């Protein structure tokens, strides 16, 4: 292997490590954002559950929305973590 080939391999390795570091930083950022979003969804759901429905249709709609929020929180826990 020539000196030039070795130099190219070292450069490629440095670029690979730099890219891996960038990916790790992005993963950490997205993990943090996901945690914030789950927290906001929990707070929204708590508000939903405190609404006194004025009709059976509203009761059903609130229940469906609350269930959807809970599913979204559960599904989000498995992603980006």
PAZAPA-4460 file (N, C-alpha, C; in steps of 0.05 Angstrom, whole numbers, plus 32768, in hexadecimal, padded with zeros to 4 digits):
% residues 81
    n_x    n_y    n_z   ca_x   ca_y   ca_z    c_x    c_y    c_z   seq   type   mol
   8011   7FE9   8000   8000   8000   8000   8012   8019   8000     1      X     A
   800B   802C   7FEF   801B   8044   7FED   8015   8058   8003     2      X     A
   8027   806B   8007   8022   8080   801B   8009   808F   8015     3      X     A
   8004   8094   7FFC   7FEC   80A2   7FF4   7FD3   8093   7FFB     4      X     A
   7FD3   8079   7FF6   7FBC   8068   7FFD   7FB7   8068   801B     5      X     A
   7FCD   8066   802A   7FCB   8067   8048   7FC0   8082   8051     6      X     A
   7FC9   8097   8045   7FBF   80B2   804B   7FA1   80B4   8045     7      X     A
   7F99   80A9   802E   7F7D   80AA   8027   7F6C   809A   803B     8      X     A
   7F76   8083   8043   7F67   8073   8057   7F64   8082   8071     9      X     A
   7F7A   808F   807A   7F78   809E   8093   7F64   80B5   8091    10      X     A
   7F65   80C2   807A   7F52   80D8   8076   7F35   80CE   8077    11      X     A
   7F31   80B7   8069   7F16   80AB   8069   7F0D   80A3   8085    12      X     A
   7F20   8099   8095   7F19   8091   80B1   7F12   80AA   80C1    13      X     A
   7F21   80BF   80BE   7F1B   80D8   80CD   7EFF   80E3   80C5    14      X     A
   7EF9   80E2   80AB   7EDF   80EB   80A2   7EC9   80D9   80AD    15      X     A
   7ECE   80BF   80AE   7EBA   80AD   80B9   7EB5   80B2   80D6    16      X     A
   7ECA   80B7   80E6   7EC6   80BD   8102   7EB8   80D8   8106    17      X     A
   7EBE   80EB   80F5   7EB1   8105   80F7   7E93   8102   80F1    18      X     A
   7E8D   80F2   80DD   7E71   80ED   80D6   7E63   80DE   80EC    19      X     A
   7E70   80CB   80F8   7E64   80BC   810F   7E5E   80CF   8126    20      X     A
   7E71   80E1   812B   7E6C   80F5   8141   7E54   8107   813B    21      X     A
   7E52   810F   8122   7E3B   8120   811A   7E21   8110   811D    22      X     A
   7E21   80F7   8115   7E09   80E7   8118   7E01   80E3   8136    23      X     A
   7E15   80E0   8147   7E10   80DD   8163   7E04   80F6   816F    24      X     A
   7E0E   810D   8167   7E03   8127   8170   7DE6   812A   8167    25      X     A
   7DE1   8123   814E   7DC5   8124   8144   7DB2   8111   8152    26      X     A
   7DBC   80F9   8159   7DAC   80E6   8168   7DA5   80F1   8183    27      X     A
   7DB9   80FD   8190   7DB4   8109   81AB   7D9F   8120   81A9    28      X     A
   7DA2   8131   8194   7D8F   8147   8191   7D73   813C   818C    29      X     A
   7D70   8129   817B   7D56   811E   8175   7D4A   810F   818D    30      X     A
   7D5B   8102   819D   7D51   80F4   81B5   7D46   8109   81C9    31      X     A
   7D54   811F   81CC   7D4B   8134   81DD   7D31   8140   81D4    32      X     A
   7D2F   8145   81BA   7D16   8150   81AF   7CFF   813D   81B3    33      X     A
   7D04   8123   81AF   7CEF   810F   81B3   7CE5   810F   81D0    34      X     A
   7CF7   8112   81E3   7CF0   8112   81FF   7CDE   812B   8205    35      X     A
   7CE6   8141   81F9   7CD6   815A   81FD   7CBA   8156   81F1    36      X     A
   7CB8   814B   81DA   7C9E   8147   81CD   7C8C   8134   81DD    37      X     A
   7C98   811E   81E7   7C89   810C   81F8   7C7E   811A   8210    38      X     A
   7C8F   812A   821D   7C86   8139   8234   7C6F   814C   822E    39      X     A
   7C71   815A   8217   7C5B   816C   820F   7C42   815C   8209    40      X     A
   7C44   8145   81FD   7C2D   8135   81F7   7C20   812C   8211    41      X     A
   7C30   8125   8225   7C25   811D   823F   7C15   8134   824C    42      X     A
   7C21   814C   824A   7C13   8163   8256   7BF9   8169   8247    43      X     A
   7BFA   8167   822D   7BE2   816B   821D   7BCC   8157   8224    44      X     A
   7BD5   813E   8227   7BC2   8129   822E   7BB5   812E   8249    45      X     A
   7BC5   8138   825C   7BBA   813E   8276   7BA4   8153   8274    46      X     A
   7BA9   8167   8263   7B95   817C   825F   7B7C   8170   8252    47      X     A
   7B80   8160   823E   7B69   8153   8231   7B58   8143   8245    48      X     A
   7B65   8135   8256   7B56   8124   8269   7B47   8134   827F    49      X     A
   7B4E   814E   8281   7B40   8160   8294   7B29   816F   8288    50      X     A
   7B25   816C   826D   7B0F   8179   8260   7AF5   816B   8266    51      X     A
   7AE1   8179   826E   7AC7   816E   8273   7AB7   816E   8259    52      X     A
   7AB3   8157   824D   7AA5   8157   8233   7A88   815F   8237    53      X     A
   7A7E   816D   8222   7A62   8177   8223   7A4F   8165   8215    54      X     A
   7A5A   8150   8207   7A48   813E   81F9   7A56   8123   81F7    55      X     A
   7A47   810F   81EF   7A52   80F4   81EB   7A67   80F5   81D5    56      X     A
   7A61   8104   81C0   7A74   8106   81A9   7A8E   8113   81B2    57      X     A
   7A8C   8128   81C2   7AA4   8135   81CC   7AB4   8122   81DE    58      X     A
   7AA6   8113   81EF   7AB2   8100   8201   7AC2   80EB   81F0    59      X     A
   7AB5   80E1   81DB   7AC2   80CD   81CA   7ADA   80D9   81BC    60      X     A
   7AD7   80F2   81B1   7AEE   80FF   81A3   7B05   8103   81B6    61      X     A
   7B00   810C   81CE   7B16   8111   81E1   7B23   80F6   81E8    62      X     A
   7B13   80E2   81EC   7B1E   80C7   81F2   7B30   80BD   81DB    63      X     A
   7B26   80C0   81C3   7B36   80B7   81AB   7B50   80C7   81A9    64      X     A
   7B4F   80E1   81AD   7B67   80F1   81AB   7B7A   80EA   81C2    65      X     A
   7B70   80E6   81DA   7B82   80DE   81F0   7B8F   80C3   81EA    66      X     A
   7B80   80B0   81E0   7B8B   8096   81D9   7BA1   8099   81C3    67      X     A
   7B9C   80AA   81B0   7BAF   80AF   819A   7BC9   80BB   81A6    68      X     A
   7BC6   80CD   81B9   7BDE   80D9   81C5   7BED   80C4   81D4    69      X     A
   7BE0   80B3   81E3   7BED   809E   81F2   7BFC   808B   81DF    70      X     A
   7BEF   8084   81C9   7BFD   8072   81B6   7C15   8080   81AA    71      X     A
   7C13   809A   81A4   7C2A   80A8   8199   7C41   80A9   81AC    72      X     A
   7C3B   80AD   81C6   7C50   80AE   81DA   7C5D   8092   81DC    73      X     A
   7C4D   807D   81DC   7C58   8062   81DD   7C69   805B   81C5    74      X     A
   7C60   8063   81AD   7C6F   805D   8195   7C89   806E   8194    75      X     A
   7C88   8086   819E   7C9F   8098   819D   7CB5   808D   81B0    76      X     A
   7CAD   807F   81C5   7CC2   8075   81D8   7CD4   8062   81CA    77      X     A
   7CCB   8054   81B5   7CDB   8040   81A8   7CEC   804C   8192    78      X     A
   7CE9   8066   818C   7CF8   8072   8177   7D0B   8087   8182    79      X     A
   7D21   808A   8175   7D35   809E   817B   7D42   809B   8197    80      X     A
   7D3E   8084   81A2   7D4B   807F   81BC   7D5E   8068   81BB    81      X     A
***
